[in-house]
Amino acid sequence: MIELGDLWRTYRVGDSEVHALREVELEIARGDFLAVVGPSGSGKSTLLNILGCLDRPTAGRYAFDGRDVAAMGDAERTRLRQSEIGFVFQFFHLLARLTAQGNVELPMLFAGIARSERRRRAAAALDAVGLSDRAHHRPDQLSGGQRQRVAIARAVVMDPGLILADEPTGNLDRASAAEVMDLLGEMNRAGRTLVLVTHDPEIAARARRRVRMDDGAIVERT
């Protein structure tokens, strides 16, 4: 599904160059569950942003289902991001003024999907994460675990093949974290590819494969 070859991401800070990613070589098969671990500043989130087409590599190859992402224009990259990739973040990124239903509908609104279809698909996505009874609650009326489940429903409502999760349990208590990981695991077993960034060794242990990053490079694979 994903192939990275000699991937670099370099930033210029004053007169210096900072290598956020260095010589990254990585293959991720469809249906895989990969955990990316490492200390803060090791390049984990930079890697996830490039996989999600939120950033571009400075050099190297990124292929998604055989397509050269680096050669895509902005419109094609946006379509890829909307249709093939779902994002789950540590801090949920839900809009406070919208209900759970409204937040889940957002990706479909941006994609131009009709209102009736948005409502139907959002309701189904919330049902899949066990939150049908909270569809009309705003984020401030939900627990942390419930908010993350809304975020997961939003991530999968466009039926993407790839889910990118950046510290999805970092803001949750242990019980809520276990529920969220069980839900992500179910989605992976149903065929979705899952790439997870985490500092938590117990969370990383759930993955089928793990890579450890340090100073922008992959230094260990298990």
C-alpha positions as CSV (number, residue, x, y, z in Angstrom):
1,M,0.0,0.0,0.0
2,I,2.7,2.5,1.0
3,E,6.4,2.6,-0.1
4,L,8.9,5.1,1.2
5,G,12.3,5.2,-0.3
6,D,15.3,7.4,1.0
7,L,12.8,9.9,2.4
8,W,14.0,13.2,3.8
9,R,12.3,16.1,5.4
10,T,14.6,19.1,6.0
11,Y,13.8,22.5,7.5
12,R,15.9,25.5,7.4
13,V,16.3,27.3,10.7
14,G,18.3,30.5,10.3
15,D,21.6,29.4,8.7
16,S,21.2,25.8,9.7
17,E,19.4,22.7,8.3
18,V,17.4,20.5,10.6
19,H,16.7,17.0,9.3
20,A,13.3,16.0,10.7
21,L,13.4,12.8,8.6
22,R,16.6,11.1,7.3
23,E,16.9,8.2,4.8
24,V,13.6,6.7,5.8
25,E,12.9,3.3,4.1
26,L,9.5,1.8,4.9
27,E,6.9,-0.5,3.4
28,I,3.4,-0.8,4.8
29,A,1.1,-3.5,3.4
30,R,-2.6,-3.1,3.1
31,G,-4.2,-4.3,6.3
32,D,-1.0,-3.9,8.4
33,F,-0.9,-2.5,11.9
34,L,2.3,-0.5,12.5
35,A,3.3,1.3,15.6
36,V,5.8,4.1,15.4
37,V,7.6,4.8,18.6
38,G,10.5,7.0,19.8
39,P,11.3,10.0,22.0
40,S,9.8,13.5,21.4
41,G,11.4,15.2,18.4
42,S,12.4,11.9,16.8
43,G,10.4,12.5,13.6
44,K,7.3,10.4,14.4
45,S,4.7,13.1,13.8
46,T,6.6,14.4,10.7
47,L,6.4,10.9,9.2
48,L,2.7,10.7,9.9
49,N,2.1,14.2,8.4
50,I,3.9,13.1,5.2
51,L,1.9,9.8,5.1
52,G,-1.3,11.8,5.4
53,C,-0.3,14.3,2.7
54,L,-0.3,17.1,5.2
55,D,3.3,17.8,4.4
56,R,5.7,17.0,1.5
57,P,9.1,15.3,1.7
58,T,12.2,17.3,0.8
59,A,13.6,14.4,-1.1
60,G,12.9,10.7,-1.7
61,R,9.9,8.6,-2.9
62,Y,6.5,8.2,-1.4
63,A,4.2,5.9,-3.3
64,F,0.6,5.2,-2.3
65,D,-1.0,2.2,-4.0
66,G,1.6,2.6,-6.7
67,R,0.9,6.3,-7.2
68,D,3.8,8.8,-6.8
69,V,2.5,11.2,-4.2
70,A,5.3,13.6,-4.7
71,A,4.3,14.1,-8.4
72,M,0.6,14.9,-7.4
73,G,-0.7,18.4,-7.6
74,D,-2.5,20.0,-4.7
75,A,-6.0,19.0,-5.9
76,E,-5.1,15.4,-6.4
77,R,-3.4,15.2,-3.0
78,T,-6.5,16.7,-1.4
79,R,-8.7,14.0,-3.1
80,L,-6.4,11.3,-1.9
81,R,-6.4,12.7,1.7
82,Q,-10.3,13.0,1.6
83,S,-11.0,9.6,0.2
84,E,-8.3,7.2,1.3
85,I,-6.9,8.5,4.7
86,G,-8.6,9.0,8.0
87,F,-6.9,10.9,10.9
88,V,-7.2,10.5,14.7
89,F,-5.4,13.0,16.9
90,Q,-4.5,13.1,20.6
91,F,-6.6,16.2,21.2
92,F,-9.7,15.1,19.2
93,H,-10.0,18.4,17.2
94,L,-13.8,18.4,17.4
95,L,-15.6,21.6,16.7
96,A,-17.2,22.8,20.0
97,R,-20.3,24.3,18.5
98,L,-21.2,21.1,16.6
99,T,-22.9,18.0,17.9
100,A,-21.2,14.6,17.5
101,Q,-23.3,14.0,14.4
102,G,-22.2,17.4,13.0
103,N,-18.5,16.7,13.6
104,V,-18.7,13.3,11.9
105,E,-20.5,14.9,8.9
106,L,-17.7,17.4,8.3
107,P,-15.5,15.4,6.0
108,M,-18.5,14.6,3.8
109,L,-19.5,18.3,3.8
110,F,-16.1,19.2,2.4
111,A,-16.4,16.4,-0.1
112,G,-19.7,17.8,-1.4
113,I,-21.8,14.8,-0.3
114,A,-25.6,15.4,-0.2
115,R,-27.1,16.3,3.2
116,S,-29.3,13.2,3.4
117,E,-26.4,10.9,2.7
118,R,-24.2,12.7,5.2
119,R,-26.8,12.2,7.9
120,R,-27.2,8.5,7.0
121,R,-23.5,7.7,6.9
122,A,-22.7,9.8,10.1
123,A,-25.4,8.0,12.0
124,A,-24.0,4.6,10.9
125,A,-20.5,5.6,11.8
126,L,-21.6,6.7,15.3
127,D,-23.5,3.5,15.7
128,A,-20.3,1.6,14.8
129,V,-18.4,3.2,17.7
130,G,-21.3,2.8,20.1
131,L,-22.4,6.4,20.3
132,S,-25.8,6.5,18.7
133,D,-27.3,7.8,21.9
134,R,-24.8,10.7,22.0
135,A,-25.3,11.9,18.4
136,H,-26.9,15.2,19.4
137,H,-24.5,16.0,22.2
138,R,-21.7,18.6,21.9
139,P,-18.1,17.7,22.7
140,D,-18.4,19.5,26.1
141,Q,-21.2,17.1,27.0
142,L,-19.0,14.0,26.3
143,S,-16.2,12.2,28.2
144,G,-12.7,12.1,26.8
145,G,-13.2,8.5,25.6
146,Q,-16.5,9.4,23.9
147,R,-14.9,12.4,22.2
148,Q,-12.2,10.2,20.8
149,R,-14.8,7.7,19.6
150,V,-16.5,10.6,17.8
151,A,-13.1,11.5,16.2
152,I,-12.7,7.8,15.1
153,A,-16.2,7.8,13.6
154,R,-15.3,11.0,11.7
155,A,-12.0,9.4,10.5
156,V,-13.7,6.4,9.0
157,V,-17.0,7.9,7.7
158,M,-15.4,8.3,4.2
159,D,-14.4,4.6,4.3
160,P,-10.7,5.2,4.0
161,G,-8.2,2.3,3.6
162,L,-5.6,3.9,5.9
163,I,-6.1,5.3,9.4
164,L,-3.3,7.5,10.9
165,A,-3.5,7.9,14.6
166,D,-1.2,10.3,16.4
167,E,-1.1,9.5,20.2
168,P,-4.8,8.6,20.1
169,T,-4.8,7.5,23.8
170,G,-2.4,10.2,25.1
171,N,-5.2,12.3,26.6
172,L,-7.3,9.4,28.0
173,D,-7.4,7.4,31.3
174,R,-6.4,3.8,31.1
175,A,-9.9,2.4,30.8
176,S,-10.9,4.8,28.0
177,A,-7.5,4.2,26.3
178,A,-8.2,0.5,26.3
179,E,-11.7,1.0,24.8
180,V,-10.3,3.2,22.0
181,M,-7.5,0.7,21.2
182,D,-10.0,-2.1,21.1
183,L,-12.1,-0.1,18.6
184,L,-9.1,0.7,16.4
185,G,-8.0,-2.9,16.6
186,E,-11.5,-4.0,15.4
187,M,-11.2,-1.7,12.4
188,N,-7.8,-3.0,11.6
189,R,-9.0,-6.6,11.7
190,A,-11.9,-5.5,9.4
191,G,-9.2,-4.7,6.8
192,R,-8.2,-1.1,7.4
193,T,-4.5,-0.3,7.5
194,L,-3.5,1.4,10.8
195,V,-0.4,3.4,11.5
196,L,-0.1,4.5,15.1
197,V,2.3,6.9,16.8
198,T,2.6,6.4,20.5
199,H,4.9,6.8,23.5
200,D,3.2,4.1,25.4
201,P,4.9,0.6,25.2
202,E,1.6,-1.2,26.2
203,I,-0.2,0.5,23.3
204,A,2.7,-0.2,20.9
205,A,2.6,-3.9,21.9
206,R,-0.8,-4.2,20.4
207,A,0.6,-3.6,16.9
208,R,1.6,-6.3,14.5
209,R,4.9,-4.4,13.7
210,R,6.9,-1.7,15.3
211,V,9.5,0.8,14.2
212,R,11.5,2.9,16.5
213,M,12.7,6.4,15.4
214,D,15.5,8.6,16.7
215,D,16.9,11.8,15.3
216,G,14.7,11.5,12.2
217,A,15.8,8.0,11.2
218,I,14.3,4.5,11.8
219,V,16.8,2.8,14.1
220,E,15.0,-0.4,15.0
221,R,12.3,-2.7,13.5
222,T,10.4,-5.4,15.3
